[in-house]
Amino acid sequence: MDLKPLFVFPRWSNTVTLLLLLLLAVFPLYAGILIVYGLDPVTLNVNYQPVQPVAYSHALHVGQLGLDCRYCHNTVEQADFAAVPPTETCMNCHRVIWTKSEKLQAVRDSFGAGTGASGIKPGQPVPWRMVTTVPDYVYFSHAAHVNSGVGCGECHGGVNHMETVYQAKPMNMAWCVQCHRDSAARIRPRGEVTKLDWMPGAGDEGTVAAFAGAPDLFLRAVNAGVPVQSSYSNERMAREYVEKVLATEGVDALKRELGGVLKRQYHINPSTDCVTCHR
């Protein structure tokens, strides 16, 4: 009786098997390295601090002199991008201040009032290096955030304390989505957006006005134990309520509660859909 020949795997199957085993052994290691590298602060550009052509100190101009962010970045309230100031903006002051400083040679050359020692021709912009960026495929609007009461420091950190600006936050998708999902603690009165060291309190008119406009102010005050009297105006009740929350729960709790009130007043409902940023 003739027996059927046993099935024999072709020779190339040995190679495929070895490659498959090698892939199974190497892929977890590759994936682990990729994840660690992808989440590393260096990859996310956290603390990226390029050397600028002019040693501009935000700590001096913003922190000590009190220059408003919008004086230089004057498009943030109307446009998607934050404009880099033209040379003329710098020379508004430096026509008469530090007119001979070597640190400002590039600015004077760009303006046409220098010796050309920096290599910048008159009319050419100062080649500032961008610090904080998002990928080209991501849509981000400064105007939408600023007009919603999101402070500059939420994304850019304590710029008013930086001699040389660096990227303070990761700017990755997870970080942005987390803010959209829990935005209450990051929203402040619109008038305080550019005040980087701002904190809510009973002495802050924007904070008091926000709570004074809350329809449930009386209920909030009673629940917090504020001794409310019929003669109290909304402003006085709000001020005492703010003092009570600060004393019992702290500034972080007050910021979150204030943000919740402002979200309703500003009609803010941040989207977490993909098309919000990926258009």
C-alpha positions in Angstrom: 0.0 0.0 0.0 1.5 3.3 -1.0 1.6 6.0 1.6 1.1 9.7 0.9 4.3 11.6 1.3 4.4 13.8 4.4 4.1 17.5 4.0 7.5 19.2 4.1 7.8 22.9 4.7 9.8 24.7 2.1 13.2 25.9 3.0 12.2 29.6 3.0 9.9 29.0 5.9 12.9 28.6 8.2 14.0 32.1 7.3 10.5 33.5 7.8 10.3 31.8 11.2 13.6 33.2 12.3 12.6 36.7 11.1 9.3 36.5 12.9 10.9 35.4 16.2 13.5 38.2 15.8 10.7 40.7 15.2 8.8 39.5 18.3 11.9 39.9 20.4 13.0 43.3 19.1 9.6 45.1 18.6 8.8 45.5 22.3 12.3 47.0 22.9 11.8 49.3 19.9 8.4 50.4 21.0 9.7 51.1 24.5 12.5 53.2 23.3 10.2 55.1 20.9 7.8 55.9 23.7 10.5 57.0 26.1 12.1 59.2 23.4 8.8 60.6 22.3 7.9 61.7 25.9 11.4 63.0 26.7 11.4 66.8 27.5 14.2 67.2 24.9 11.9 65.8 22.2 9.0 68.0 23.3 11.3 71.0 23.3 10.7 71.8 27.0 13.4 74.2 28.2 14.5 74.9 24.6 16.3 78.2 24.8 17.8 79.5 21.6 20.4 82.2 21.6 18.8 85.3 20.1 20.6 87.9 17.9 19.8 90.5 20.5 20.0 89.8 24.2 16.4 91.0 25.0 15.5 90.5 28.7 11.9 89.8 29.4 12.8 89.9 33.1 13.8 93.6 32.7 11.2 94.8 30.2 8.2 92.9 31.5 9.1 92.1 35.0 10.8 95.3 36.1 9.5 97.9 33.7 6.0 96.5 33.5 5.8 96.4 29.7 2.5 94.8 28.6 2.8 91.7 26.4 0.6 93.3 23.8 2.9 96.2 23.2 5.3 94.0 21.3 3.0 91.0 20.4 0.2 93.3 19.3 -1.8 90.8 17.2 -2.7 88.3 20.0 -6.2 89.7 20.5 -7.2 89.8 16.8 -5.2 87.1 15.0 -4.2 83.5 15.3 -0.5 84.3 15.6 1.5 86.4 18.1 3.4 89.0 16.0 7.1 89.3 16.5 7.7 93.1 17.0 9.2 95.0 14.1 12.4 97.0 14.6 10.3 100.2 14.8 8.7 99.0 18.0 12.1 98.5 19.6 13.2 101.9 18.4 10.2 103.7 19.9 12.2 103.6 23.1 15.7 103.0 22.0 16.0 106.2 19.9 16.6 107.8 23.3 17.5 104.9 25.6 20.8 103.0 25.4 21.5 104.6 22.0 25.1 103.5 21.9 24.8 100.1 23.5 26.6 97.3 21.7 23.8 94.9 22.6 21.5 96.9 20.4 23.8 97.1 17.4 21.6 94.7 15.4 18.4 96.7 16.1 20.1 100.0 15.1 21.4 98.4 11.9 18.0 97.0 11.0 16.5 100.4 11.6 19.1 102.1 9.4 20.7 104.1 12.2 23.7 101.9 12.9 27.1 101.2 11.5 26.2 97.9 9.9 28.6 96.0 12.1 26.1 93.3 12.8 25.7 92.4 9.1 22.1 93.4 9.0 21.2 95.7 6.2 18.9 98.7 6.7 15.3 97.6 6.4 16.1 93.9 7.1 14.3 92.5 10.1 16.2 91.3 13.1 16.4 87.5 12.7 14.7 86.5 15.9 14.6 82.8 16.5 11.2 81.2 17.3 11.0 79.6 20.7 7.6 78.1 21.2 6.0 76.3 18.2 3.3 73.8 17.3 3.5 71.6 14.2 2.3 73.1 10.9 -0.6 70.6 10.8 -2.0 72.0 14.1 -4.4 75.0 14.1 -3.9 77.3 17.1 -5.5 80.7 17.6 -4.0 83.1 20.1 -7.1 85.4 19.7 -9.5 82.6 20.7 -7.5 81.8 23.9 -6.7 85.4 24.9 -10.3 86.5 24.5 -11.5 83.5 26.5 -9.4 84.6 29.5 -6.5 82.2 29.2 -3.4 83.9 30.6 -0.2 84.2 28.6 1.6 82.3 31.4 -0.5 79.2 31.0 1.4 78.4 27.8 4.5 80.5 28.0 5.3 80.2 31.8 6.8 83.0 33.9 8.2 85.0 31.0 8.4 88.1 33.2 11.2 86.3 35.2 13.2 85.0 32.2 16.4 86.7 31.1 16.4 84.5 28.0 13.0 83.1 27.0 12.7 79.3 26.8 9.8 76.9 26.1 8.2 76.3 29.4 5.4 73.8 28.5 5.4 70.6 26.3 2.9 71.9 23.7 2.0 68.3 22.8 -1.5 67.0 22.1 -2.0 65.4 25.5 -1.1 68.6 27.2 -3.6 70.7 25.1 -6.4 68.2 25.4 -6.0 68.1 29.2 -6.5 71.8 29.3 -9.6 71.6 27.1 -11.1 68.9 29.3 -10.3 70.8 32.5 -10.2 74.5 31.6 -11.8 76.1 34.7 -8.6 76.5 36.7 -6.9 78.2 33.7 -9.5 81.0 32.9 -9.2 84.4 34.5 -10.8 87.8 33.9 -10.0 89.1 30.4 -8.4 92.2 31.8 -5.8 90.1 33.7 -4.7 87.9 30.8 -1.3 89.6 30.3 -0.6 90.0 34.0 1.7 87.0 34.4 1.9 87.1 38.2 -1.9 87.7 38.7 -3.7 85.8 41.4 -7.4 86.1 42.3 -8.4 87.8 45.5 -10.9 90.1 47.2 -8.8 93.1 46.1 -9.0 92.2 42.5 -11.9 94.0 40.8 -12.1 91.4 38.0 -12.5 88.6 40.5 -15.1 90.4 42.5 -17.1 91.5 39.4 -17.2 87.9 38.1 -18.7 86.6 41.3 -21.0 89.6 41.7 -22.4 88.7 38.3 -23.0 85.0 39.2 -26.8 84.3 39.5 -26.2 81.9 42.4 -24.0 84.3 44.4 -26.4 84.4 47.4 -26.6 80.6 47.6 -22.8 80.3 47.3 -22.3 82.8 50.1 -24.8 81.2 52.4 -23.3 77.7 51.8 -19.8 79.1 52.5 -20.9 80.6 55.8 -20.7 84.2 54.9 -22.9 86.3 57.2 -25.1 87.8 54.5 -27.3 90.8 55.3 -30.1 92.2 53.2 -28.3 95.5 52.9 -25.3 93.9 51.2 -24.7 94.8 47.5 -23.6 92.1 45.2 -20.1 93.5 45.2 -19.8 93.4 48.9 -21.2 89.9 49.1 -18.9 88.8 46.4 -15.9 90.3 48.1 -16.6 88.7 51.4 -17.3 85.4 49.6 -13.9 85.5 47.9 -12.2 86.2 51.3 -14.0 83.3 52.8 -13.0 80.9 50.0 -9.4 82.0 50.2 -9.3 81.6 53.9 -10.9 78.1 54.0 -9.9 76.5 50.7 -7.0 78.4 49.3 -6.1 80.2 46.1 -6.2 77.1 43.8 -9.7 76.3 44.8 -10.7 80.0 44.3 -9.1 80.0 40.8 -11.0 76.9 39.8 -14.3 78.3 41.1 -13.7 81.6 39.4 -12.9 79.9 36.2 -16.1 78.0 36.3 -18.1 81.2 36.8 -16.2 82.9 33.9 -16.8 79.9 31.6 -20.5 80.5 31.9 -20.2 84.3 31.6 -17.9 84.1 28.6 -19.9 81.2 27.1 -16.8 79.0 26.9 -17.1 75.3 26.0 -13.7 74.0 24.8 -14.0 71.3 22.2 -12.0 68.1 22.4 -12.9 66.9 18.9 -9.9 66.2 16.6 -11.2 68.8 14.1 -10.6 71.5 16.7 -6.9 71.5 15.9 -6.5 69.2 12.9 -8.5 71.0 10.3 
